[in-house]
Amino acid sequence: MERWELGGDLSIARVGYGAMRLVGWPQGNRPSREAALGILRRAVELGVNHIDTSNYYSRDGVAANELIREALYPYPEDLAIVTKLGALVEGSDLELPPADLTGLTPDNLRRGVEANLRSLGVDRLDVVNLRMGELERSTTPLPVALETLAVLREEGLIRHLGVSNVTVAEFDQARAVTPIVCVQNHYNLARREDDPLVDASAEAGIAYVPFFPVGGFQPLTGERLRTVADRHGATVPQVALAWLLARSPNILLIPGTGSLGHLEENVAAGALSLTAEDIAELG
């Protein structure tokens, strides 16, 4: 599997795994505990060494971080576990009124880091993404919040920092405050508004990690995906993931699933090589 050097010291396979679906967060179906543990272990067997999670991925007493710890601890030496902090600190914060979702304060950011350390059973987090927008109701601006995380990095609690759900302007702001190693935004074949940020991060040597990498396809896009998939004997999601890998060498994938079969299909997409004709047809 192709790899990306994240932060200069983490060699990351370009197809990773997102743990959110293991708990059905924030709502939805989830696999059994035994199935979830099996999916995590199988992912590592398949060469996945990048798992995306958060301490607030917790629902009905099932927490993604605790599943990761139970399945994989002691962790493989090359495994990078990436977490995020934002308006939410704990899964129970979903029950709070929006005005109380103020996770970007210095106290809450420290609490969030410590909660992730504790639930994952580690002394240092490989990467923490500062997530902006959407549920965030804090008046704390990005530079101030990022400075707080930079202090925690200096204390040895965090190895690298990233940003999530940011604009190009916020990306520039973040880089002016402290080194960042990745951007995690909504992007896929059907949602291309972030093209400028994909290119800007590639030029800066910073990884771009799209969330929701598959989905939202309009009928015409779906038809084209099926045509290309049939040509390769692949599935539509596999082609959508392969398109992202072909889009830019700095793109790292974290597709989430609660199905062992889908996990194996997603990882196999890393070996699917699209032709220039395929890419032109997909648009």
Backbone as numpy.savetxt, mean C-alpha at the origin, in Angstrom:
# Nx Ny Nz CAx CAy CAz Cx Cy Cz
11.03 -12.31 -9.84 10.19 -11.12 -9.84 11.07 -9.87 -9.84
10.70 -8.87 -10.64 11.45 -7.62 -10.66 11.41 -6.96 -9.28
12.45 -6.17 -9.00 12.56 -5.56 -7.68 12.84 -4.06 -7.79
12.61 -3.37 -6.68 12.85 -1.93 -6.57 13.60 -1.69 -5.27
14.62 -0.86 -5.32 15.38 -0.53 -4.12 14.67 0.62 -3.39
14.00 0.29 -2.33 13.21 1.27 -1.58 14.08 1.90 -0.51
14.30 3.20 -0.63 15.10 3.90 0.36 16.57 3.54 0.33
16.99 2.82 -0.68 18.39 2.47 -0.81 18.83 1.26 -0.01
17.93 0.72 0.84 18.34 -0.43 1.65 17.29 -1.52 1.77
16.18 -1.37 1.06 15.15 -2.41 1.06 14.90 -2.85 -0.38
15.27 -4.08 -0.69 15.07 -4.62 -2.03 13.69 -5.25 -2.08
12.77 -4.59 -2.81 11.35 -4.93 -2.76 10.90 -5.58 -4.06
10.28 -6.76 -3.96 9.63 -7.37 -5.13 8.48 -6.47 -5.55
8.32 -6.26 -6.85 7.37 -5.25 -7.32 5.91 -5.65 -7.12
5.64 -6.92 -6.88 4.28 -7.33 -6.53 4.26 -7.70 -5.05
3.54 -6.91 -4.26 3.42 -7.15 -2.84 2.01 -7.57 -2.47
1.62 -7.28 -1.24 0.30 -7.70 -0.76 -0.25 -6.66 0.20
-1.53 -6.30 0.02 -2.22 -5.40 0.92 -3.11 -6.18 1.87
-2.97 -5.94 3.18 -3.62 -6.77 4.19 -5.02 -6.33 4.57
-5.51 -5.23 4.02 -6.80 -4.69 4.45 -7.94 -5.69 4.29
-7.92 -6.45 3.19 -9.03 -7.37 2.92 -9.09 -8.53 3.92
-8.01 -8.78 4.62 -8.00 -9.90 5.56 -8.98 -9.69 6.71
-9.31 -8.44 7.00 -10.23 -8.16 8.11 -11.56 -7.60 7.61
-11.74 -7.54 6.29 -12.97 -6.97 5.74 -13.12 -5.51 6.08
-11.98 -4.79 6.19 -12.01 -3.39 6.65 -12.33 -2.46 5.50
-13.12 -1.40 5.69 -13.86 -1.09 6.93 -15.16 -1.88 7.07
-15.63 -2.46 5.95 -16.79 -3.33 6.04 -16.75 -4.28 4.84
-17.33 -5.44 5.03 -17.31 -6.41 3.95 -16.90 -7.79 4.43
-16.86 -8.73 3.49 -16.51 -10.10 3.82 -15.03 -10.24 4.11
-14.68 -11.22 4.90 -13.28 -11.51 5.18 -13.11 -13.02 5.25
-11.89 -13.50 5.01 -11.65 -14.94 5.12 -11.64 -15.36 6.58
-11.71 -16.66 6.81 -11.56 -17.16 8.18 -10.15 -16.85 8.67
-9.95 -16.94 9.98 -8.63 -16.68 10.53 -7.59 -17.64 9.95
-7.96 -18.91 9.84 -7.04 -19.90 9.31 -6.69 -19.59 7.85
-7.69 -19.17 7.09 -7.44 -18.83 5.68 -6.55 -17.59 5.57
-6.80 -16.60 6.43 -5.99 -15.37 6.40 -4.52 -15.68 6.71
-4.28 -16.50 7.70 -2.90 -16.87 8.04 -2.25 -17.63 6.89
-3.04 -18.49 6.24 -2.52 -19.24 5.11 -2.18 -18.35 3.93
-2.99 -17.32 3.69 -2.73 -16.38 2.60 -1.42 -15.63 2.84
-1.21 -15.16 4.05 0.03 -14.43 4.37 1.25 -15.33 4.20
1.16 -16.54 4.69 2.30 -17.46 4.56 2.56 -17.82 3.10
1.49 -18.02 2.34 1.66 -18.35 0.93 2.25 -17.18 0.16
1.85 -15.97 0.51 2.40 -14.79 -0.16 3.92 -14.78 -0.03
4.42 -15.01 1.16 5.87 -15.01 1.37 6.51 -16.16 0.60
5.87 -17.32 0.56 6.38 -18.45 -0.21 6.51 -18.10 -1.69
5.60 -17.27 -2.18 5.59 -16.89 -3.59 6.58 -15.78 -3.92
7.29 -15.28 -2.92 8.29 -14.24 -3.16 7.86 -12.85 -2.77
6.67 -12.69 -2.22 6.22 -11.37 -1.75 7.05 -10.98 -0.53
7.64 -9.80 -0.55 8.37 -9.32 0.63 8.00 -7.89 0.98
6.80 -7.48 0.57 6.27 -6.14 0.85 4.81 -6.30 1.22
4.51 -6.09 2.50 3.13 -6.20 2.99 2.69 -4.83 3.49
1.56 -4.38 2.98 1.01 -3.09 3.37 -0.09 -3.31 4.40
-0.04 -2.57 5.49 -1.00 -2.77 6.57 -1.22 -1.47 7.32
-1.97 -1.53 8.40 -2.12 -0.41 9.32 -2.73 -0.92 10.61
-2.40 -0.28 11.70 -3.00 -0.67 12.97 -4.50 -0.42 12.99
-5.01 0.48 12.13 -6.45 0.70 12.13 -7.20 -0.25 11.19
-6.51 -1.20 10.58 -7.20 -2.28 9.87 -7.63 -3.31 10.90
-8.73 -3.02 11.57 -9.22 -3.88 12.64 -10.74 -3.84 12.65
-11.36 -5.00 12.69 -12.82 -5.05 12.64 -13.31 -6.29 13.38
-14.27 -6.07 14.26 -14.90 -7.17 15.00 -13.87 -8.05 15.70
-12.86 -7.42 16.27 -11.87 -8.15 17.03 -10.79 -8.82 16.22
-10.79 -8.61 14.90 -9.75 -9.18 14.03 -8.90 -8.03 13.51
-7.58 -8.08 13.74 -6.67 -7.00 13.36 -5.62 -7.52 12.39
-5.40 -6.75 11.32 -4.44 -7.16 10.28 -3.04 -7.33 10.86
-2.60 -6.39 11.68 -1.25 -6.48 12.23 -1.06 -7.75 13.07
-2.07 -8.10 13.83 -1.95 -9.30 14.67 -1.93 -10.56 13.81
-2.69 -10.56 12.70 -2.64 -11.70 11.78 -1.26 -11.83 11.16
-0.69 -10.70 10.76 0.65 -10.71 10.17 1.66 -11.26 11.16
1.56 -10.81 12.39 2.50 -11.27 13.42 2.35 -12.77 13.67
1.11 -13.24 13.78 0.89 -14.65 14.05 1.36 -15.53 12.90
1.15 -15.06 11.68 1.49 -15.86 10.51 2.98 -15.88 10.22
3.67 -14.76 10.45 5.01 -14.60 9.88 6.13 -14.35 10.88
5.80 -14.10 12.14 6.85 -13.82 13.13 7.50 -15.12 13.61
8.83 -15.19 13.72 9.81 -14.14 13.41 9.88 -13.88 11.91
9.91 -12.60 11.56 9.76 -12.20 10.17 10.99 -12.56 9.34
10.77 -12.93 8.06 11.90 -13.13 7.15 12.77 -11.87 7.10
14.05 -12.06 6.96 14.98 -10.94 7.02 14.70 -9.88 5.96
14.20 -10.30 4.79 14.00 -9.34 3.70 12.57 -8.83 3.62
11.72 -9.15 4.61 10.33 -8.72 4.57 10.19 -7.27 5.01
9.57 -6.43 4.19 9.29 -5.04 4.53 7.80 -4.91 4.85
7.49 -4.47 6.04 6.10 -4.23 6.44 5.89 -2.72 6.48
4.97 -2.27 5.64 4.70 -0.84 5.49 3.36 -0.53 6.14
3.32 0.47 6.99 2.08 0.85 7.64 1.77 2.31 7.34
0.63 2.78 7.82 0.23 4.16 7.54 -0.44 4.78 8.76
-0.36 6.11 8.83 -0.98 6.87 9.90 -1.74 8.05 9.28
-2.89 8.36 9.85 -3.66 9.49 9.34 -4.71 9.89 10.35
-5.92 10.14 9.87 -6.99 10.55 10.77 -7.32 9.47 11.79
-7.17 8.21 11.38 -7.46 7.09 12.26 -6.18 6.58 12.90
-6.27 6.22 14.16 -5.14 5.61 14.87 -5.48 4.15 15.18
-6.66 3.94 15.74 -7.13 2.59 16.05 -8.38 2.30 15.21
-8.65 1.01 14.99 -9.84 0.65 14.23 -11.12 1.18 14.86
-11.14 1.28 16.19 -12.32 1.77 16.89 -12.59 3.25 16.61
-11.60 3.95 16.04 -11.79 5.36 15.72 -12.89 5.56 14.68
-13.21 4.50 13.92 -14.29 4.61 12.94 -15.62 4.96 13.59
-15.75 4.66 14.86 -17.00 4.92 15.57 -17.08 6.36 16.08
-16.00 7.11 15.96 -15.99 8.48 16.47 -16.63 9.45 15.48
-17.19 10.55 15.98 -17.69 11.59 15.08 -16.53 12.14 14.24
-16.80 12.58 13.01 -15.72 13.09 12.15 -14.88 14.18 12.81
-15.51 15.02 13.62 -14.76 16.12 14.26 -13.70 15.61 15.22
-13.83 14.35 15.67 -12.87 13.80 16.62 -11.74 13.02 15.95
-11.78 12.91 14.63 -10.74 12.16 13.91 -9.56 13.08 13.64
-8.74 13.23 14.64 -7.63 14.19 14.57 -6.30 13.49 14.71
-6.09 12.44 13.93 -4.92 11.61 14.11 -3.59 12.25 13.79
-3.56 13.40 13.14 -2.29 13.99 12.75 -1.64 14.86 13.82
-2.21 14.90 15.00 -1.56 15.65 16.08 -0.30 14.91 16.52
0.68 15.61 17.07 1.90 14.93 17.52 1.65 13.77 18.47
0.75 13.96 19.44 0.46 12.88 20.39 -0.14 11.67 19.69
-1.08 11.91 18.78 -1.72 10.79 18.09 -0.78 10.09 17.13
0.10 10.84 16.47 1.07 10.21 15.58 2.01 9.30 16.37
2.46 9.76 17.52 3.31 8.90 18.36 2.51 7.69 18.83
1.26 7.92 19.23 0.43 6.80 19.68 0.24 5.79 18.56
0.06 6.30 17.34 -0.13 5.41 16.20 1.11 4.59 15.89
2.27 5.23 15.96 3.53 4.51 15.73 3.72 3.44 16.79
3.50 3.80 18.04 3.69 2.84 19.13 2.69 1.69 19.03
1.47 1.98 18.59 0.47 0.91 18.43 0.89 -0.06 17.33
1.43 0.45 16.24 1.90 -0.42 15.16 3.10 -1.25 15.60
4.03 -0.64 16.31 5.18 -1.37 16.83 4.73 -2.51 17.74
3.80 -2.20 18.61 3.33 -3.18 19.59 2.58 -4.33 18.91
1.67 -4.01 18.00 0.85 -5.06 17.40 1.64 -5.92 16.41
2.66 -5.34 15.77 3.50 -6.11 14.86 4.64 -6.83 15.57
4.93 -6.40 16.79 5.99 -7.05 17.56 7.38 -6.70 17.08
7.58 -5.44 16.68 8.89 -5.01 16.18 9.37 -3.79 16.96
10.67 -3.50 16.84 11.25 -2.33 17.49 11.32 -1.13 16.57
11.21 -1.38 15.25 11.26 -0.30 14.28 10.36 -0.65 13.10
9.61 0.33 12.61 8.75 0.14 11.45 9.55 0.43 10.18
9.44 -0.46 9.20 10.22 -0.29 7.96 9.85 1.00 7.24
8.55 1.21 7.01 8.08 2.43 6.34 6.76 2.86 6.98
6.61 4.13 7.25 5.34 4.70 7.70 4.90 5.73 6.67
3.71 5.53 6.13 3.12 6.50 5.20 2.22 7.46 5.97
2.43 8.73 5.76 1.55 9.76 6.32 0.40 9.97 5.35
-0.80 9.60 5.77 -1.96 9.67 4.89 -2.74 10.96 5.12
-2.97 11.67 4.03 -3.67 12.95 4.10 -5.08 12.82 3.51
-5.90 13.86 3.74 -7.19 13.97 3.06 -8.26 13.03 3.56
-9.39 13.03 2.83 -10.53 12.17 3.09 -11.03 12.31 4.52
-10.79 11.33 5.38 -11.35 11.36 6.73 -10.67 12.37 7.65
-9.53 12.88 7.20 -8.75 13.75 8.08 -9.50 15.05 8.42
-9.64 15.32 9.69 -10.30 16.55 10.15 -9.34 17.39 10.98
-8.09 16.98 11.04 -7.13 17.71 11.85 -6.72 19.00 11.15
-6.40 20.01 11.93 -5.90 21.26 11.35 -4.39 21.20 11.17
-3.78 20.07 11.52 -2.33 19.92 11.39 -1.95 19.83 9.92
-1.15 20.76 9.39 -0.74 20.68 7.99 0.28 19.58 7.76
0.41 19.14 6.53 1.31 18.05 6.19 2.74 18.28 6.69
3.36 19.45 6.45 4.75 19.62 6.90 4.93 19.41 8.39
3.99 19.90 9.19 4.11 19.76 10.64 3.98 18.30 11.06
2.99 17.59 10.47 2.82 16.18 10.79 4.04 15.38 10.36
4.58 15.70 9.20 5.75 14.97 8.70 6.97 15.24 9.57
7.09 16.44 10.08 8.20 16.76 11.00 8.10 15.91 12.27
6.89 15.68 12.75 6.70 14.83 13.92 7.20 13.42 13.64
6.83 12.87 12.47 7.27 11.52 12.11 8.79 11.48 11.89
9.35 12.57 11.38 10.80 12.62 11.20 11.52 12.53 12.54
10.95 13.14 13.57 11.53 13.05 14.92 11.49 11.59 15.40
10.36 10.92 15.14 10.24 9.52 15.55 11.22 8.65 14.76
11.49 9.03 13.53 12.50 8.31 12.75 13.88 8.51 13.37
14.17 9.74 13.79 15.46 10.00 14.43 15.60 9.24 15.74
14.49 8.96 16.39 14.51 8.18 17.64 14.72 6.69 17.37
14.69 6.31 16.10 14.90 4.91 15.74 13.65 4.07 15.67
12.47 4.71 15.75 11.22 3.96 15.71 10.73 3.69 14.28
11.26 4.43 13.31 10.86 4.33 11.91 12.12 4.32 11.06
12.14 3.48 10.03 13.28 3.46 9.12 13.10 4.50 8.01
11.93 4.46 7.34 11.69 5.36 6.21 10.28 5.95 6.30
10.10 7.08 5.61 8.80 7.75 5.57 8.27 7.82 4.14
6.95 7.77 4.03 6.28 7.97 2.76 5.06 8.83 2.97
4.36 9.15 1.90 3.13 9.94 1.98 2.04 9.24 1.17
0.80 9.50 1.53 -0.32 8.83 0.88 -1.47 9.80 0.67
-2.17 9.60 -0.46 -3.35 10.41 -0.78 -2.98 11.89 -0.88
-1.89 12.17 -1.60 -1.38 13.53 -1.69 -1.44 14.06 -3.12
-1.42 15.37 -3.22 -1.35 16.05 -4.51 0.12 16.23 -4.90
0.35 16.70 -6.12 1.71 16.99 -6.55 2.32 18.06 -5.64
1.52 19.07 -5.30 2.03 20.14 -4.43 2.42 19.60 -3.07
1.60 18.70 -2.51 1.92 18.11 -1.21 3.15 17.19 -1.31
3.29 16.51 -2.43 4.49 15.70 -2.68 5.74 16.57 -2.62
5.67 17.73 -3.27 6.81 18.67 -3.23 7.04 19.19 -1.83
5.94 19.50 -1.11 6.06 19.95 0.28 6.77 18.91 1.13
6.35 17.67 0.98 6.91 16.58 1.78 8.41 16.45 1.54
8.83 16.50 0.29 10.24 16.34 -0.05 11.08 17.51 0.46
10.44 18.65 0.64 11.16 19.80 1.19 11.38 19.66 2.69
10.56 18.83 3.34 10.66 18.66 4.79 11.67 17.58 5.15
11.59 16.44 4.44 12.41 15.28 4.81 12.43 14.29 3.65
13.42 13.43 3.57 13.43 12.41 2.51 12.22 11.48 2.64
11.58 11.18 1.52 10.51 10.20 1.49 10.86 9.14 0.46
10.38 7.92 0.69 10.76 6.81 -0.19 9.62 6.31 -1.04
8.37 6.72 -0.74 7.25 6.22 -1.53 6.04 7.15 -1.43
5.20 7.04 -2.45 3.91 7.72 -2.50 2.85 6.65 -2.71
1.78 6.71 -1.92 0.70 5.74 -2.07 -0.59 6.49 -2.37
-1.04 6.40 -3.62 -2.23 7.13 -4.08 -3.15 6.21 -4.86
-4.36 6.69 -5.11 -5.35 5.96 -5.92 -4.98 6.12 -7.40
-4.70 4.98 -8.04 -4.29 5.02 -9.45 -4.48 3.64 -10.05
-5.03 3.61 -11.25 -5.10 2.37 -12.03 -5.38 2.73 -13.48
-5.58 1.72 -14.32 -5.77 1.95 -15.75 -6.95 2.87 -16.02
-8.00 2.77 -15.20 -9.20 3.57 -15.43 -9.15 4.92 -14.73
-8.22 5.07 -13.80 -8.12 6.34 -13.05 -6.71 6.85 -13.21
-6.54 7.78 -14.13 -5.20 8.21 -14.56 -4.87 9.64 -14.15
-5.67 10.24 -13.26 -5.44 11.64 -12.91 -4.06 11.86 -12.28
-3.49 10.81 -11.74 -2.21 10.95 -11.03 -1.00 10.73 -11.95
-1.22 10.70 -13.26 -0.11 10.51 -14.19 1.07 11.44 -13.90
0.83 12.75 -13.67 1.97 13.64 -13.41 2.76 13.24 -12.16
2.07 12.74 -11.13 2.78 12.36 -9.91 3.53 11.04 -10.09
2.97 10.14 -10.89 3.71 8.91 -11.21 5.04 9.28 -11.86
4.98 10.19 -12.83 6.20 10.58 -13.54 7.16 11.37 -12.65
6.62 12.24 -11.80 7.47 13.05 -10.92 8.18 12.16 -9.90
7.47 11.19 -9.36 8.10 10.31 -8.38 9.15 9.42 -9.04
8.87 8.97 -10.26 9.86 8.16 -10.98 11.13 8.96 -11.22
10.96 10.21 -11.63 12.12 11.06 -11.89 12.95 11.28 -10.63
12.26 11.31 -9.48 12.94 11.53 -8.20 13.49 10.24 -7.59
13.24 9.10 -8.24 13.70 7.83 -7.70 12.90 7.37 -6.50
11.62 7.77 -6.45 10.73 7.46 -5.33 9.67 6.48 -5.81
9.39 5.46 -5.03 8.41 4.45 -5.41 7.00 5.05 -5.42
6.19 4.56 -6.36 4.77 4.94 -6.42 3.97 3.66 -6.21
3.10 3.68 -5.20 2.35 2.47 -4.82 0.86 2.76 -4.98
0.23 2.28 -6.05 -1.19 2.58 -6.27 -2.10 1.72 -5.39
-3.03 2.38 -4.67 -4.05 1.57 -4.01 -5.26 1.49 -4.93
-6.09 0.47 -4.72 -7.17 0.11 -5.64 -6.61 -0.05 -7.06
-5.61 -0.93 -7.24 -4.97 -1.05 -8.55 -5.85 -1.69 -9.61
-6.92 -2.35 -9.19 -7.81 -3.01 -10.14 -9.23 -2.55 -9.84
-9.97 -2.14 -10.90 -11.37 -1.80 -10.70 -11.75 -0.47 -11.29
-13.06 -0.20 -11.31 -13.58 1.05 -11.83 -13.54 1.15 -13.34
-13.46 0.00 -14.02 -13.31 0.04 -15.47 -14.64 0.33 -16.16
-14.61 1.25 -17.11 -15.77 1.52 -17.95 -15.91 0.42 -18.98
-17.09 0.27 -19.59 -17.31 -0.85 -20.53 -16.25 -0.95 -21.62
-15.85 0.18 -22.22 -14.88 0.12 -23.30 -13.53 -0.37 -22.80
-13.11 0.15 -21.63 -11.84 -0.29 -21.05 -11.91 -1.77 -20.69
-13.04 -2.18 -20.12 -13.19 -3.59 -19.77 -13.11 -4.49 -20.98
-13.71 -4.06 -22.10 -13.66 -4.86 -23.32 -12.23 -4.99 -23.83
-11.49 -3.90 -23.78 -10.10 -3.95 -24.23 -9.25 -4.83 -23.32
-9.50 -4.75 -22.02 -8.78 -5.61 -21.08 -9.06 -7.08 -21.37
-10.30 -7.41 -21.64 -10.64 -8.80 -21.94 -9.96 -9.27 -23.21
-9.88 -8.40 -24.21 -9.22 -8.76 -25.46 -7.75 -9.09 -25.22
-7.07 -8.24 -24.46 -5.65 -8.47 -24.17 -5.49 -9.70 -23.29
-6.38 -9.86 -22.31 -6.30 -11.02 -21.42 -6.44 -12.32 -22.21
-7.40 -12.36 -23.12 -7.60 -13.56 -23.94 -6.37 -13.85 -24.79
-5.72 -12.81 -25.25 -4.54 -12.97 -26.09 -3.41 -13.66 -25.32
-3.35 -13.38 -24.01 -2.27 -13.93 -23.19 -2.70 -15.14 -22.35
-3.97 -15.51 -22.44 -4.45 -16.58 -21.58 -4.42 -16.18 -20.13
-4.69 -14.91 -19.86 -4.64 -14.35 -18.51 -6.02 -13.85 -18.10
-6.13 -13.36 -16.87 -7.38 -12.77 -16.40 -7.33 -11.25 -16.57
-8.50 -10.63 -16.52 -8.57 -9.16 -16.62 -7.78 -8.49 -15.50
-7.94 -8.92 -14.23 -7.13 -8.29 -13.18 -5.63 -8.45 -13.40
-5.22 -9.59 -13.90 -3.79 -9.78 -14.17 -3.28 -8.78 -15.20
-4.06 -8.54 -16.24 -3.64 -7.57 -17.26 -3.61 -6.17 -16.67
-4.60 -5.84 -15.83 -4.62 -4.52 -15.20 -3.38 -4.31 -14.32
-2.98 -5.34 -13.61 -1.77 -5.24 -12.78 -0.51 -5.17 -13.65
-0.47 -5.98 -14.70 0.68 -5.95 -15.59 0.82 -4.59 -16.27
-0.30 -3.96 -16.57 -0.25 -2.61 -17.18 0.42 -1.63 -16.21
0.09 -1.72 -14.93 0.71 -0.84 -13.95 2.21 -1.08 -13.88
2.63 -2.31 -13.88 4.06 -2.62 -13.83 4.77 -2.08 -15.06
4.09 -2.12 -16.21 4.69 -1.62 -17.45 4.65 -0.10 -17.51
3.73 0.52 -16.76 3.55 1.97 -16.82 4.81 2.72 -16.38
5.45 2.25 -15.30 6.65 2.92 -14.81 7.41 1.96 -13.91
8.74 1.94 -13.99 9.52 0.98 -13.20 9.47 1.23 -11.70
9.02 2.40 -11.27 8.96 2.69 -9.83 7.64 2.28 -9.20
6.71 1.72 -9.98 5.42 1.32 -9.44 5.55 -0.03 -8.73
5.12 -0.06 -7.46 5.05 -1.28 -6.66 3.59 -1.58 -6.39
3.21 -2.84 -6.50 1.81 -3.22 -6.36 1.54 -3.84 -4.99
0.35 -3.54 -4.44 -0.07 -4.14 -3.17 -1.52 -4.62 -3.28
-1.85 -5.43 -4.29 -3.24 -5.89 -4.40 -3.62 -6.72 -3.19
-4.80 -6.45 -2.66 -5.28 -7.20 -1.51 -6.33 -8.21 -1.92
-6.40 -9.31 -1.21 -7.40 -10.32 -1.49 -7.56 -11.22 -0.28
-8.74 -11.78 -0.14 -8.99 -12.78 0.89 -9.07 -14.17 0.30
-8.61 -14.32 -0.95 -8.67 -15.59 -1.66 -7.27 -16.06 -2.00
-6.95 -17.30 -1.67 -5.65 -17.86 -1.98 -5.45 -17.94 -3.49
-6.50 -18.31 -4.22 -6.39 -18.38 -5.66 -6.11 -17.03 -6.29
-6.78 -15.99 -5.82 -6.54 -14.65 -6.35 -5.14 -14.15 -5.99
-4.67 -14.50 -4.80 -3.31 -14.14 -4.43 -2.32 -14.70 -5.44
-2.47 -15.96 -5.77 -1.54 -16.60 -6.70 -1.65 -15.97 -8.09
-2.85 -15.62 -8.51 -3.03 -14.94 -9.80 -2.36 -13.57 -9.78
-2.53 -12.84 -8.68 -1.93 -11.51 -8.59 -0.41 -11.57 -8.67
0.18 -12.50 -7.95 1.64 -12.63 -7.98 2.10 -13.05 -9.38
1.35 -13.93 -10.02 1.70 -14.38 -11.37 1.67 -13.24 -12.37
0.88 -12.19 -12.09 0.82 -11.04 -13.00 2.18 -10.37 -13.13
3.05 -10.57 -12.15 4.38 -10.00 -12.22 5.21 -10.56 -13.34
4.84 -11.73 -13.83 5.58 -12.36 -14.94 4.89 -12.15 -16.29
3.77 -11.42 -16.29 3.04 -11.18 -17.53 3.63 -9.97 -18.25
4.19 -10.20 -19.39 4.84 -9.12 -20.16 3.93 -8.66 -21.28
3.45 -7.43 -21.18 2.58 -6.88 -22.21 3.42 -6.36 -23.38
2.90 -6.51 -24.58 3.58 -6.02 -25.78 3.22 -4.56 -26.00
3.95 -3.92 -26.89 3.63 -2.54 -27.26 2.23 -2.46 -27.85
1.84 -3.52 -28.58 0.48 -3.56 -29.15 -0.55 -3.61 -28.03
-0.30 -4.43 -27.00 -1.23 -4.52 -25.87 -1.42 -3.16 -25.20
-0.29 -2.50 -24.92 -0.34 -1.23 -24.21 -1.05 -0.17 -25.04
-0.79 -0.16 -26.34 -1.47 0.79 -27.22 -2.97 0.52 -27.23
-3.36 -0.74 -27.23 -4.78 -1.09 -27.27 -5.48 -0.68 -25.98
-4.77 -0.81 -24.86 -5.37 -0.43 -23.58 -5.49 1.08 -23.42
-4.66 1.82 -24.15 -4.78 3.28 -24.17 -4.04 3.97 -23.04
